[in-house]
Structure formats: C-alpha cells, structure tokens
Amino acid sequence: MDEYPLGCHRPRVSDRIIFDKLIQVLVLGAVYEKIADGTCSATTIRRRRDEWIAAGIFTELEQICLNSSDKMIGLELADLAVDGCIVKAPYGGKAADRSPVDHGKQGTKRSLLVEGNGIPLGWVIAGANCHTSPLLASTLDKLGRFGFNLPEQITVHLDAGYDSGKTRDLLDTLGCAWVISKKSTPLQTSTRWAVEHTNS
C-alpha cells in the first residue's frame, strides 16, 4: 500500500476492485467512465491497467487462459482463421490513423487469429488505412506461443481480401494449407465464420 508522508493520502484501491472493473469493460463493452463508481475512478482504472500492461501481467494471464482452455475443452488448432476489422480509436494511440470507413475519424486495423471455434489466439494492430493482407505473417507468428504443440497439418481460412499469390507463397513457406475465398465471386461458405463472429 502506498504511504503518504502526512498520512492523509487516500489508500490505494484494491487490485481486486480494478480487475473486476476491467472484466466489466471487456464483457459489457462499456467505456471506463460508465464502469467507474465510488470505489474507483476511470483514471484509476486506466492507470492500473497501464501498470499491469507494462509489467506483462495481461500477456501471462492470456497464456494461462489459453493453456487452461486447451486442457479442459481443447483448442482446434488444425483449422485457423484470420481476418481484419477496423475499430474506433477516439483517444488515438501509436497505431491510430484516419479511418476510411468512419468519416476520417481515428481508427485502427485489428488483424485477428482464431482457432476453429473462434477463440482468439493473437492479434496485430496497425493503422486503419493499412490493408489486412500484409499483416498476415505477423498475425500467424502469434502461433509461436504454442511451441511444438501444433498439429502437423494446419489449414488457414481467409476471405477474398487475401486472394493473392503473395499470400499463397507465404502459407506454402509456413507449411500451411489454405482455403481462400475468390475475388469477384459471391459469398462462399467457409469456417471463416469463426473469426467473423469473434470480430463482431
């Protein structure tokens, strides 16, 4: 607990309270100001969140959750899906730039990797104007967190935005099979729904 020399400083808000507030933000999709109350302010939530990010706590927690899910339910790593979506970034940030779909407001592009049932395995953030396909390699690099526990054959499911020789060459180099929707073709059925569902 932080001590103030004159003994009049408000005591540090419990980590448990902050963690519960952050879970509410994730589950409800609410802004910090809506979650804040008499127990802590939005500024306190953001400050503690940033402390924990810098300490690597969320990265470690994410890996614990994935490992636990794999043990209890099983991750479907033989079928992966990747897709990008543009999200708002009203407070800016290192990757934020003008969004091409939101009247030029600040936004970021999120390239998301999910397993066959839609559980997120990793993501990459870039400016909203960035095309999704150049982010594919760095997004698939997130599989490195599983070490040698990957299946021998992996199929990557992608939409028509990835329909290029460059994408196929990358997947060949990585030893992955692929299912890529064709450009200028009506919507094609694929297990790509998993990443679209997670993004939405």
N, CA, C and O of each residue as an XYZ file, in Angstrom:
800
protein
N       0.848     -1.188      0.000
C       0.000      0.000      0.000
C       0.884      1.238      0.000
O       1.863      1.307      0.743
N       0.540      2.217     -0.833
C       1.292      3.465     -0.878
C       1.061      4.265      0.398
O      -0.069      4.381      0.872
N       2.135      4.811      0.945
C       2.022      5.636      2.149
C       2.315      7.084      1.793
O       3.232      7.357      1.019
N       1.552      8.010      2.344
C       1.769      9.428      2.133
C       2.418      9.991      3.399
O       1.973      9.668      4.500
N       3.470     10.834      3.274
C       4.214     11.301      4.456
C       3.342     11.913      5.545
O       3.630     11.728      6.727
N       2.289     12.633      5.185
C       1.450     13.296      6.186
C       0.270     12.426      6.624
O      -0.549     12.843      7.442
N       0.195     11.233      6.079
C      -0.855     10.311      6.490
C      -2.245     10.657      6.004
O      -3.226     10.122      6.521
N      -2.356     11.545      5.015
C      -3.684     11.968      4.563
C      -3.999     11.516      3.147
O      -5.041     11.878      2.601
N      -3.119     10.732      2.547
C      -3.335     10.262      1.175
C      -4.376      9.153      1.169
O      -4.390      8.297      2.054
N      -5.254      9.173      0.158
C      -6.240      8.105      0.052
C      -5.542      6.781     -0.182
O      -4.591      6.722     -0.962
N      -5.986      5.712      0.472
C      -5.334      4.406      0.280
C      -5.495      3.919     -1.157
O      -6.474      4.239     -1.831
N      -4.528      3.148     -1.607
C      -4.548      2.585     -2.959
C      -5.756      1.666     -3.106
O      -6.038      0.839     -2.239
N      -6.462      1.829     -4.222
C      -7.630      0.994     -4.491
C      -7.175     -0.452     -4.686
O      -6.166     -0.715     -5.341
N      -7.922     -1.367     -4.119
C      -7.587     -2.792     -4.189
C      -7.459     -3.264     -5.639
O      -8.247     -2.877     -6.502
N      -6.449     -4.111     -5.890
C      -6.265     -4.701     -7.219
C      -7.519     -5.484     -7.635
O      -7.879     -5.498     -8.812
N      -8.171     -6.125     -6.682
C      -9.356     -6.925     -6.981
C     -10.472     -6.053     -7.550
O     -11.150     -6.451     -8.497
N     -10.662     -4.873     -6.979
C     -11.696     -3.966     -7.482
C     -11.377     -3.561     -8.917
O     -12.255     -3.571     -9.779
N     -10.118     -3.203     -9.172
C      -9.723     -2.783    -10.525
C      -9.899     -3.931    -11.517
O     -10.409     -3.731    -12.620
N      -9.477     -5.128    -11.123
C      -9.602     -6.282    -12.015
C     -11.068     -6.545    -12.356
O     -11.397     -6.801    -13.515
N     -11.947     -6.484    -11.361
C     -13.379     -6.682    -11.607
C     -13.919     -5.628    -12.574
O     -14.749     -5.937    -13.429
N     -13.452     -4.387    -12.439
C     -13.895     -3.309    -13.332
C     -13.431     -3.569    -14.763
O     -14.175     -3.331    -15.715
N     -12.207     -4.054    -14.909
C     -11.695     -4.342    -16.250
C     -12.451     -5.499    -16.896
O     -12.672     -5.492    -18.107
N     -12.847     -6.484    -16.108
C     -13.665     -7.579    -16.639
C     -15.005     -7.027    -17.119
O     -15.499     -7.438    -18.169
N     -15.594     -6.108    -16.371
C     -16.855     -5.491    -16.791
C     -16.686     -4.751    -18.107
O     -17.553     -4.819    -18.978
N     -15.568     -4.043    -18.255
C     -15.307     -3.331    -19.512
C     -15.256     -4.318    -20.675
O     -15.825     -4.059    -21.736
N     -14.571     -5.460    -20.478
C     -14.441     -6.453    -21.536
C     -15.773     -7.121    -21.865
O     -16.117     -7.288    -23.035
N     -16.516     -7.500    -20.838
C     -17.764     -8.236    -21.047
C     -18.868     -7.332    -21.592
O     -19.600     -7.719    -22.504
N     -18.982     -6.151    -21.042
C     -20.080     -5.253    -21.412
C     -19.734     -4.321    -22.572
O     -20.626     -3.744    -23.193
N     -18.440     -4.174    -22.867
C     -18.034     -3.258    -23.918
C     -18.262     -1.802    -23.546
O     -18.398     -0.944    -24.418
N     -18.304     -1.528    -22.253
C     -18.585     -0.174    -21.781
C     -17.296      0.640    -21.664
O     -16.205      0.084    -21.539
N     -17.441      1.967    -21.708
C     -16.294      2.843    -21.513
C     -15.997      2.940    -20.021
O     -16.868      2.683    -19.190
N     -14.772      3.310    -19.688
C     -14.349      3.350    -18.286
C     -15.221      4.280    -17.437
O     -15.493      3.996    -16.270
N     -15.652      5.387    -18.034
C     -16.461      6.338    -17.271
C     -17.785      5.717    -16.819
O     -18.308      6.091    -15.769
N     -18.328      4.790    -17.581
C     -19.586      4.140    -17.221
C     -19.395      3.083    -16.133
O     -20.324      2.790    -15.380
N     -18.191      2.511    -16.051
C     -17.899      1.473    -15.076
C     -17.457      2.080    -13.746
O     -17.665      1.490    -12.685
N     -16.842      3.271    -13.813
C     -16.344      3.923    -12.598
C     -17.493      4.220    -11.636
O     -18.617      4.497    -12.054
N     -17.185      4.157    -10.337
C     -18.182      4.477     -9.308
C     -17.454      4.963     -8.057
O     -16.313      5.419     -8.140
N     -18.096      4.868     -6.919
C     -17.491      5.352     -5.685
C     -16.258      4.586     -5.245
O     -15.476      5.085     -4.435
N     -16.071      3.375     -5.768
C     -14.912      2.581     -5.353
C     -13.641      2.986     -6.089
O     -12.546      2.865     -5.539
N     -13.772      3.470     -7.335
C     -12.602      3.928     -8.085
C     -13.036      4.753     -9.289
O     -14.154      4.614     -9.786
N     -12.137      5.609     -9.744
C     -12.419      6.480    -10.883
C     -11.949      5.832    -12.184
O     -11.199      4.856    -12.172
N     -12.402      6.390    -13.299
C     -11.965      5.899    -14.613
C     -10.463      6.086    -14.773
O      -9.790      5.245    -15.368
N      -9.937      7.186    -14.243
C      -8.491      7.445    -14.320
C      -7.706      6.379    -13.574
O      -6.667      5.922    -14.050
N      -8.201      5.978    -12.394
C      -7.529      4.934    -11.618
C      -7.535      3.609    -12.369
O      -6.537      2.889    -12.366
N      -8.652      3.284    -13.011
C      -8.736      2.035    -13.778
C      -7.707      2.054    -14.900
O      -6.972      1.084    -15.086
N      -7.650      3.165    -15.657
C      -6.697      3.259    -16.774
C      -5.258      3.188    -16.272
O      -4.426      2.504    -16.867
N      -4.964      3.887    -15.189
C      -3.597      3.922    -14.667
C      -3.142      2.519    -14.241
O      -2.032      2.096    -14.563
N      -4.004      1.809    -13.520
C      -3.647      0.462    -13.066
C      -3.535     -0.484    -14.262
O      -2.641     -1.329    -14.308
N      -4.442     -0.341    -15.222
C      -4.361     -1.158    -16.442
C      -3.006     -0.982    -17.108
O      -2.378     -1.963    -17.506
N      -2.547      0.265    -17.233
C      -1.264      0.543    -17.878
C      -0.098     -0.028    -17.075
O       0.880     -0.501    -17.653
N      -0.198      0.012    -15.745
C       0.831     -0.594    -14.899
C       0.929     -2.088    -15.184
O       2.022     -2.635    -15.331
N      -0.224     -2.735    -15.258
C      -0.248     -4.181    -15.470
C       0.216     -4.557    -16.866
O       0.871     -5.583    -17.046
N      -0.116     -3.736    -17.859
C       0.365     -3.990    -19.223
C       1.884     -3.920    -19.250
O       2.545     -4.799    -19.804
N       2.438     -2.862    -18.645
C       3.899     -2.680    -18.623
C       4.598     -3.831    -17.900
O       5.717     -4.201    -18.255
N       3.938     -4.395    -16.890
C       4.525     -5.498    -16.125
C       4.349     -6.852    -16.817
O       4.878     -7.856    -16.340
N       3.617     -6.897    -17.930
C       3.408     -8.153    -18.663
C       2.369     -9.064    -18.044
O       2.284    -10.239    -18.400
N       1.579     -8.541    -17.127
C       0.604     -9.374    -16.419
C      -0.472     -9.901    -17.364
O      -0.853    -11.068    -17.276
N      -0.965     -9.054    -18.267
C      -2.045     -9.494    -19.157
C      -1.558    -10.523    -20.162
O      -2.303    -11.434    -20.525
N      -0.325    -10.392    -20.613
C       0.240    -11.385    -21.536
C       0.317    -12.748    -20.857
O      -0.016    -13.772    -21.454
N       0.761    -12.747    -19.597
C       0.855    -14.000    -18.839
C      -0.533    -14.581    -18.564
O      -0.739    -15.790    -18.669
N      -1.479    -13.712    -18.213
C      -2.844    -14.162    -17.930
C      -3.497    -14.750    -19.179
O      -4.199    -15.759    -19.109
N      -3.258    -14.110    -20.316
C      -3.813    -14.606    -21.581
C      -3.304    -16.013    -21.882
O      -4.069    -16.881    -22.303
N      -1.997    -16.233    -21.662
C      -1.423    -17.548    -21.941
C      -1.979    -18.601    -20.989
O      -2.223    -19.738    -21.393
N      -2.179    -18.226    -19.723
C      -2.766    -19.147    -18.743
C      -4.171    -19.552    -19.182
O      -4.540    -20.723    -19.103
N      -4.954    -18.570    -19.649
C      -6.324    -18.849    -20.099
C      -6.338    -19.783    -21.304
O      -7.148    -20.708    -21.365
N      -5.443    -19.544    -22.263
C      -5.382    -20.402    -23.452
C      -4.957    -21.821    -23.082
O      -5.534    -22.792    -23.571
N      -3.947    -21.941    -22.216
C      -3.490    -23.275    -21.802
C      -4.590    -24.021    -21.058
O      -4.775    -25.223    -21.253
N      -5.324    -23.299    -20.199
C      -6.410    -23.935    -19.441
C      -7.533    -24.379    -20.360
O      -8.087    -25.466    -20.194
N      -7.871    -23.532    -21.336
C      -8.924    -23.877    -22.289
C      -8.523    -25.102    -23.104
O      -9.355    -25.964    -23.390
N      -7.249    -25.176    -23.474
C      -6.777    -26.315    -24.252
C      -6.873    -27.609    -23.434
O      -7.222    -28.659    -23.973
N      -6.568    -27.535    -22.145
C      -6.631    -28.719    -21.287
C      -8.064    -29.148    -21.011
O      -8.368    -30.341    -21.021
N      -8.949    -28.185    -20.763
C     -10.322    -28.512    -20.359
C     -11.228    -28.832    -21.543
O     -12.041    -29.753    -21.472
N     -11.091    -28.075    -22.631
C     -12.001    -28.212    -23.772
C     -11.265    -28.694    -25.016
O     -11.758    -29.541    -25.762
N     -10.084    -28.141    -25.221
C      -9.305    -28.464    -26.413
C      -9.399    -27.361    -27.447
O     -10.496    -27.005    -27.878
N      -8.271    -26.819    -27.847
C      -8.244    -25.807    -28.897
C      -8.174    -26.494    -30.251
O      -7.421    -27.452    -30.426
N      -8.954    -26.010    -31.208
C      -8.992    -26.575    -32.561
C      -7.938    -25.859    -33.406
O      -8.253    -24.942    -34.164
N      -6.679    -26.293    -33.262
C      -5.567    -25.603    -33.923
C      -5.306    -26.093    -35.343
O      -4.471    -25.522    -36.045
N      -6.002    -27.136    -35.776
C      -5.812    -27.619    -37.148
C      -6.516    -26.715    -38.150
O      -6.127    -26.657    -39.316
N      -7.556    -26.006    -37.699
C      -8.285    -25.067    -38.561
C      -8.229    -23.691    -37.927
O      -8.798    -23.456    -36.861
N      -7.529    -22.779    -38.602
C      -7.379    -21.411    -38.110
C      -8.037    -20.450    -39.092
O      -8.183    -20.756    -40.275
N      -8.427    -19.303    -38.594
C      -8.986    -18.264    -39.460
C      -8.382    -16.926    -39.064
O      -8.154    -16.660    -37.884
N      -8.129    -16.095    -40.054
C      -7.578    -14.754    -39.831
C      -8.425    -13.765    -40.604
O      -8.820    -14.027    -41.740
N      -8.701    -12.636    -39.993
C      -9.406    -11.560    -40.691
C      -9.117    -10.256    -39.965
O      -8.720    -10.244    -38.799
N      -9.321     -9.181    -40.668
C      -9.102     -7.867    -40.075
C     -10.406     -7.105    -39.951
O     -11.355     -7.339    -40.699
N     -10.437     -6.197    -39.001
C     -11.577     -5.297    -38.881
C     -11.073     -3.953    -38.370
O     -10.041     -3.869    -37.703
N     -11.815     -2.918    -38.692
C     -11.460     -1.576    -38.257
C     -12.250     -1.252    -37.001
O     -13.468     -1.427    -36.956
N     -11.543     -0.779    -35.982
C     -12.187     -0.394    -34.733
C     -11.870      1.068    -34.445
O     -10.848      1.592    -34.888
N     -12.749      1.713    -33.706
C     -12.561      3.122    -33.380
C     -11.407      3.304    -32.407
O     -11.138      2.435    -31.578
N     -10.734      4.433    -32.515
C      -9.650      4.782    -31.597
C      -9.774      6.268    -31.269
O      -8.925      7.063    -31.672
N     -10.836      6.653    -30.533
C     -11.085      8.076    -30.277
C      -9.967      8.771    -29.514
O      -9.820      9.989    -29.613
N      -9.173      8.015    -28.751
C      -8.086      8.625    -27.989
C      -6.747      8.518    -28.713
O      -5.699      8.809    -28.138
N      -6.787      8.099    -29.978
C      -5.560      7.990    -30.756
C      -4.747      6.779    -30.343
O      -5.300      5.714    -30.070
N      -3.456      6.941    -30.298
C      -2.556      5.835    -29.989
C      -1.499      5.712    -31.070
O      -1.588      6.356    -32.115
N      -0.496      4.879    -30.812
C       0.626      4.757    -31.744
C       0.195      4.290    -33.129
O       0.745      4.740    -34.135
N      -0.794      3.384    -33.188
C      -1.190      2.794    -34.473
C      -2.374      3.508    -35.114
O      -2.717      3.204    -36.256
N      -3.002      4.435    -34.426
C      -4.232      5.052    -34.937
C      -3.948      5.996    -36.106
O      -2.947      6.712    -36.117
N      -4.848      5.981    -37.086
C      -4.833      6.986    -38.146
C      -6.257      7.157    -38.668
O      -7.202      6.611    -38.098
N      -6.407      7.913    -39.746
C      -7.745      8.215    -40.263
C      -8.426      6.961    -40.789
O      -7.866      6.239    -41.614
N      -9.635      6.709    -40.309
C     -10.383      5.527    -40.732
C     -11.063      5.783    -42.069
O     -11.738      6.800    -42.233
N     -10.896      4.868    -43.036
C     -11.536      5.050    -44.343
C     -13.038      4.777    -44.316
O     -13.726      5.058    -45.298
N     -13.564      4.235    -43.212
C     -14.989      3.887    -43.147
C     -15.751      4.663    -42.077
O     -16.926      4.388    -41.832
N     -15.092      5.629    -41.440
C     -15.754      6.353    -40.355
C     -15.492      7.855    -40.462
O     -15.099      8.500    -39.490
N     -15.713      8.394    -41.649
C     -15.612      9.843    -41.891
C     -14.261     10.412    -41.473
O     -14.182     11.550    -41.010
N     -13.200      9.627    -41.632
C     -11.859     10.109    -41.329
C     -11.537     10.209    -39.857
O     -10.515     10.791    -39.495
N     -12.391      9.651    -38.979
C     -12.093      9.676    -37.541
C     -10.960      8.698    -37.226
O     -10.620      7.842    -38.042
N     -10.389      8.838    -36.044
C      -9.287      7.977    -35.643
C      -9.743      6.516    -35.540
O     -10.805      6.219    -34.993
N      -8.921      5.620    -36.076
C      -9.246      4.199    -36.008
C      -7.998      3.347    -36.139
O      -6.932      3.839    -36.509
N      -8.139      2.063    -35.833
C      -7.041      1.112    -36.005
C      -7.564     -0.132    -36.717
O      -8.753     -0.445    -36.659
N      -6.662     -0.825    -37.382
C      -6.976     -2.102    -38.015
C      -6.498     -3.214    -37.081
O      -5.342     -3.224    -36.657
N      -7.401     -4.152    -36.764
C      -7.049     -5.289    -35.916
C      -7.063     -6.548    -36.766
O      -8.106     -6.933    -37.294
N      -5.912     -7.189    -36.901
C      -5.810     -8.457    -37.616
C      -5.850     -9.559    -36.567
O      -4.946     -9.679    -35.739
N      -6.913    -10.364    -36.612
C      -7.188    -11.331    -35.543
C      -7.015    -12.770    -36.021
O      -7.473    -13.136    -37.103
N      -6.353    -13.575    -35.204
C      -6.178    -15.004    -35.452
C      -7.020    -15.776    -34.445
O      -6.902    -15.556    -33.240
N      -7.869    -16.677    -34.930
C      -8.684    -17.505    -34.040
C      -8.513    -18.975    -34.408
O      -8.135    -19.317    -35.529
N      -8.806    -19.841    -33.421
C      -8.817    -21.274    -33.710
C     -10.189    -21.648    -34.269
O     -11.047    -20.781    -34.430
N     -10.400    -22.917    -34.562
C     -11.587    -23.363    -35.284
C     -12.915    -23.015    -34.656
O     -13.926    -22.964    -35.356
N     -12.948    -22.770    -33.337
C     -14.204    -22.425    -32.671
C     -14.331    -20.943    -32.365
O     -15.298    -20.519    -31.733
N     -13.351    -20.145    -32.815
C     -13.445    -18.697    -32.642
C     -12.719    -18.131    -31.437
O     -12.816    -16.934    -31.169
N     -11.987    -18.969    -30.697
C     -11.240    -18.456    -29.543
C     -10.012    -17.695    -30.050
O      -9.218    -18.251    -30.810
N      -9.845    -16.433    -29.642
C      -8.708    -15.626    -30.128
C      -7.372    -16.206    -29.664
O      -7.204    -16.560    -28.497
N      -6.435    -16.296    -30.595
C      -5.099    -16.798    -30.285
C      -4.052    -15.695    -30.332
O      -2.959    -15.853    -29.789
N      -4.377    -14.584    -30.976
C      -3.439    -13.467    -31.078
C      -3.927    -12.460    -32.095
O      -4.806    -12.751    -32.907
N      -3.352    -11.280    -32.044
C      -3.757    -10.228    -32.972
C      -2.613     -9.255    -33.169
O      -1.656     -9.211    -32.395
N      -2.744     -8.477    -34.232
C      -1.778     -7.430    -34.567
C      -2.573     -6.159    -34.825
O      -3.635     -6.201    -35.446
N      -2.064     -5.037    -34.351
C      -2.738     -3.753    -34.516
C      -1.934     -2.890    -35.482
O      -0.708     -2.823    -35.392
N      -2.629     -2.230    -36.405
C      -1.986     -1.305    -37.340
C      -2.952     -0.147    -37.600
O      -4.070     -0.138    -37.085
N      -2.522      0.814    -38.389
C      -3.377      1.942    -38.730
C      -4.598      1.500    -39.512
O      -4.554      0.501    -40.231
N      -5.687      2.240    -39.374
C      -6.950      1.862    -40.021
C      -6.835      1.812    -41.535
O      -7.579      1.071    -42.178
N      -5.927      2.578    -42.121
C      -5.770      2.601    -43.576
C      -4.928      1.451    -44.111
O      -4.820      1.274    -45.324
N      -4.339      0.679    -43.226
C      -3.480     -0.436    -43.636
C      -4.333     -1.567    -44.206
O      -5.372     -1.906    -43.641
N      -3.896     -2.152    -45.324
C      -4.593     -3.318    -45.871
C      -4.318     -4.512    -44.964
O      -3.252     -4.608    -44.356
N      -5.280     -5.411    -44.880
C      -5.185     -6.539    -43.949
C      -4.122     -7.563    -44.349
O      -3.424     -8.090    -43.483
N      -3.988     -7.852    -45.638
C      -3.128     -8.965    -46.056
C      -1.660     -8.818    -45.655
O      -1.040     -9.830    -45.329
N      -1.060     -7.609    -45.659
C       0.342     -7.526    -45.217
C       0.536     -7.854    -43.733
O       1.662     -8.078    -43.288
N      -0.557     -7.883    -42.973
C      -0.463     -8.199    -41.546
C      -0.535     -9.707    -41.273
O      -0.377    -10.142    -40.132
N      -0.775    -10.504    -42.327
C      -0.990    -11.933    -42.140
C       0.216    -12.625    -41.505
O       0.055    -13.418    -40.578
N       1.422    -12.331    -41.997
C       2.616    -13.012    -41.483
C       2.807    -12.750    -39.992
O       3.032    -13.683    -39.221
N       2.717    -11.492    -39.587
C       2.924    -11.175    -38.173
C       1.784    -11.708    -37.312
O       1.984    -12.017    -36.137
N       0.581    -11.818    -37.894
C      -0.549    -12.388    -37.152
C      -0.334    -13.882    -36.916
O      -0.549    -14.375    -35.809
N       0.088    -14.597    -37.952
C       0.348    -16.040    -37.806
C       1.541    -16.321    -36.903
O       1.648    -17.411    -36.342
N       2.447    -15.343    -36.754
C       3.579    -15.511    -35.838
C       3.106    -15.739    -34.405
O       3.846    -16.292    -33.592
N       1.887    -15.322    -34.090
C       1.358    -15.486    -32.733
C       1.209    -16.967    -32.361
O       1.066    -17.304    -31.186
N       1.243    -17.850    -33.370
C       1.183    -19.289    -33.090
C       2.426    -19.769    -32.343
O       2.417    -20.847    -31.748
N       3.486    -18.976    -32.374
C       4.716    -19.343    -31.695
C       4.526    -19.551    -30.202
O       5.338    -20.216    -29.558
N       3.460    -18.988    -29.647
C       3.204    -19.136    -28.210
C       2.892    -20.585    -27.836
O       2.967    -20.950    -26.663
N       2.541    -21.418    -28.833
C       2.199    -22.813    -28.550
C       3.383    -23.753    -28.721
O       3.249    -24.963    -28.536
N       4.535    -23.204    -29.071
C       5.748    -24.008    -29.177
C       5.585    -25.163    -30.149
O       5.215    -24.975    -31.308
N       5.870    -26.373    -29.650
C       5.829    -27.561    -30.506
C       4.503    -28.309    -30.379
O       4.388    -29.442    -30.847
N       3.516    -27.698    -29.760
C       2.227    -28.365    -29.545
C       1.238    -28.114    -30.680
O       0.029    -28.207    -30.472
N       1.724    -27.802    -31.854
C       0.854    -27.550    -33.005
C       0.654    -28.834    -33.809
O       1.551    -29.675    -33.870
N      -0.523    -28.986    -34.428
C      -0.741    -30.179    -35.268
C       0.162    -30.172    -36.493
O       0.662    -29.126    -36.904
N       0.361    -31.337    -37.061
C       1.232    -31.445    -38.240
C       0.649    -30.692    -39.426
O       1.390    -30.068    -40.186
N      -0.662    -30.740    -39.593
C      -1.309    -30.067    -40.723
C      -2.235    -28.971    -40.216
O      -3.150    -29.227    -39.434
N      -1.987    -27.757    -40.668
C      -2.816    -26.600    -40.303
C      -3.411    -26.015    -41.572
O      -2.709    -25.808    -42.562
N      -4.721    -25.749    -41.534
C      -5.400    -25.079    -42.651
C      -5.824    -23.694    -42.194
O      -6.462    -23.536    -41.153
N      -5.461    -22.696    -42.986
C      -5.795    -21.306    -42.673
C      -6.930    -20.859    -43.587
O      -6.824    -20.964    -44.809
N      -8.014    -20.361    -42.999
C      -9.194    -19.916    -43.747
C      -9.196    -18.391    -43.831
O      -9.092    -17.698    -42.820
N      -9.318    -17.879    -45.074
C      -9.202    -16.439    -45.308
C     -10.279    -15.962    -46.272
O     -10.795    -16.741    -47.073
N     -10.618    -14.666    -46.192
C     -11.595    -14.122    -47.135
C     -10.907    -13.626    -48.405
O      -9.692    -13.754    -48.552
N     -11.690    -13.063    -49.316
C     -11.176    -12.692    -50.635
C     -10.130    -11.583    -50.593
O      -9.404    -11.388    -51.568
N     -10.039    -10.859    -49.491
C      -9.015     -9.821    -49.363
C      -7.602    -10.384    -49.362
O      -6.635     -9.649    -49.560
N      -7.486    -11.684    -49.139
C      -6.182    -12.344    -49.098
C      -5.919    -13.145    -50.381
O      -4.916    -13.853    -50.470
N      -6.799    -13.038    -51.361
C      -6.696    -13.834    -52.583
C      -5.579    -13.296    -53.474
O      -5.821    -12.496    -54.378
N      -4.350    -13.749    -53.204
C      -3.195    -13.306    -53.995
C      -2.104    -14.367    -53.950
O      -2.060    -15.205    -53.050
N      -1.232    -14.307    -54.940
C      -0.104    -15.233    -54.983
C       0.833    -15.033    -53.802
O       1.432    -15.988    -53.308
N       0.959    -13.788    -53.351
C       1.851    -13.492    -52.231
C       1.380    -14.206    -50.964
O       2.185    -14.743    -50.204
N       0.061    -14.204    -50.749
C      -0.493    -14.893    -49.582
C      -0.241    -16.395    -49.683
O       0.168    -17.028    -48.710
N      -0.487    -16.963    -50.864
C      -0.292    -18.406    -51.038
C       1.174    -18.794    -50.862
O       1.481    -19.836    -50.283
N       2.088    -17.939    -51.372
C       3.520    -18.217    -51.205
C       3.896    -18.205    -49.718
O       4.680    -19.040    -49.268
N       3.335    -17.257    -48.958
C       3.615    -17.183    -47.519
C       3.146    -18.448    -46.812
O       3.872    -19.023    -46.001
N       1.915    -18.878    -47.129
C       1.368    -20.065    -46.476
C       2.131    -21.326    -46.874
O       2.309    -22.231    -46.059
N       2.581    -21.387    -48.128
C       3.420    -22.511    -48.559
C       4.719    -22.544    -47.750
O       5.152    -23.602    -47.294
N       5.329    -21.372    -47.582
C       6.586    -21.278    -46.829
C       6.393    -21.738    -45.394
O       7.270    -22.384    -44.821
N       5.231    -21.402    -44.805
C       4.941    -21.784    -43.421
C       4.467    -23.233    -43.297
O       4.316    -23.749    -42.190
N       4.232    -23.887    -44.440
C       3.784    -25.275    -44.421
C       2.311    -25.424    -44.099
O       1.887    -26.462    -43.592
N       1.525    -24.395    -44.389
C       0.087    -24.418    -44.095
C      -0.728    -24.645    -45.362
O      -0.383    -24.144    -46.432
N      -1.814    -25.405    -45.230
C      -2.808    -25.477    -46.298
C      -3.693    -24.241    -46.169
O      -3.616    -23.527    -45.170
N      -4.531    -23.984    -47.171
C      -5.374    -22.796    -47.094
C      -6.702    -23.001    -47.783
O      -6.834    -23.824    -48.689
N      -7.697    -22.227    -47.331
C      -8.980    -22.083    -48.018
C      -9.193    -20.580    -48.120
O      -9.454    -19.911    -47.120
N      -9.079    -20.050    -49.346
C      -9.187    -18.609    -49.566
C     -10.338    -18.330    -50.513
O     -10.395    -18.891    -51.608
N     -11.250    -17.474    -50.104
C     -12.365    -17.102    -50.978
C     -11.836    -16.392    -52.212
O     -10.831    -15.684    -52.151
N     -12.523    -16.588    -53.341
C     -12.100    -15.980    -54.597
C     -12.659    -14.568    -54.721
O     -13.790    -14.298    -54.319
N     -11.853    -13.676    -55.281
C     -12.318    -12.308    -55.541
C     -13.400    -12.327    -56.609
O     -13.431    -13.212    -57.464
N     -14.282    -11.345    -56.552
C     -15.358    -11.170    -57.541
C     -16.234    -12.407    -57.665
O     -16.746    -12.708    -58.744
N     -16.405    -13.120    -56.564
C     -17.256    -14.301    -56.537
C     -18.250    -14.142    -55.401
O     -17.881    -13.643    -54.338
N     -19.503    -14.551    -55.591
C     -20.470    -14.447    -54.486
C     -19.940    -15.090    -53.212
O     -19.070    -15.959    -53.262
N     -20.468    -14.659    -52.074
C     -20.015    -15.131    -50.763
C     -19.913    -16.651    -50.739
O     -20.850    -17.354    -51.117
N     -18.773    -17.144    -50.294
C     -18.520    -18.580    -50.267
C     -18.506    -19.088    -48.829
O     -17.957    -18.445    -47.934
N     -19.115    -20.244    -48.624
C     -19.189    -20.829    -47.285
C     -17.817    -21.326    -46.868
O     -17.094    -21.924    -47.665
N     -17.464    -21.076    -45.616
C     -16.166    -21.491    -45.095
C     -16.221    -21.448    -43.578
O     -17.122    -20.839    -43.003
N     -15.265    -22.090    -42.932
C     -15.188    -21.995    -41.477
C     -14.620    -20.636    -41.063
O     -14.289    -20.416    -39.898
N     -14.514    -19.736    -42.028
C     -14.088    -18.361    -41.748
C     -15.078    -17.652    -40.821
O     -14.748    -16.625    -40.228
N     -16.295    -18.202    -40.696
C     -17.311    -17.600    -39.835
C     -16.787    -17.418    -38.417
O     -17.215    -16.502    -37.715
N     -15.857    -18.284    -37.981
C     -15.367    -18.223    -36.600
C     -14.709    -16.898    -36.298
O     -14.958    -16.308    -35.246
N     -13.859    -16.411    -37.213
C     -13.181    -15.144    -36.957
C     -14.123    -13.971    -37.146
O     -14.008    -12.966    -36.446
N     -15.061    -14.086    -38.089
C     -16.018    -13.007    -38.285
C     -16.927    -12.852    -37.066
O     -17.250    -11.737    -36.655
N     -17.332    -13.983    -36.497
C     -18.166    -13.962    -35.296
C     -17.401    -13.333    -34.128
O     -17.961    -12.530    -33.381
N     -16.133    -13.692    -33.971
C     -15.325    -13.156    -32.874
C     -15.084    -11.662    -33.066
O     -15.161    -10.895    -32.106
N     -14.794    -11.245    -34.296
C     -14.591     -9.823    -34.565
C     -15.833     -8.997    -34.246
O     -15.740     -7.895    -33.703
N     -16.992     -9.546    -34.590
C     -18.229     -8.788    -34.352
C     -18.570     -8.744    -32.878
O     -19.577     -8.150    -32.495
